[in-house]
Amino acid sequence: MMLVTISPETTEVEIREGFNLALPKFLWTVLEARAKTLHQGDLQAALMELVAEELLRWFSEASRKMMQIPVTSPN
């Protein structure tokens, strides 16, 4: 199990350089078709939309499973 603290510092967006995405050719074909249909051919927009949808779904499910940990008040 892993415990992650959510604070203003940890909610800042972090961009990490150097990541490449490798997918099977058939998935690239599906992504390109989706991009043409929904995003005027913008493959990055299509990919980001899918990532956002899946990430939000995963985060929602993970959040529901989180243990309720009592938080002490600074006062």
C-alpha positions, 0 to 999 in steps of 0.5 A: 500500500502507498500513502500519498499526501495531497497538498498544494505542492503535490497538486501542481502540474509537472511536465516531464520531458523525454517520454515517448509513447510506443503503441502497436500499429493497430492502435495508432490506426485507431487513434488516427481515425479517432483524431480525423473524426473528432479532432480534425486530424489532431492526433495529440488532441485525440490522445490527450482526450483519451488519457484525460477520460481514463485518468479521471475514471481511474482516479475516481475509482482509486479515490473511492477505495482510499482509506479514511485517514483522520487529519489532525487540525493545526489549531 
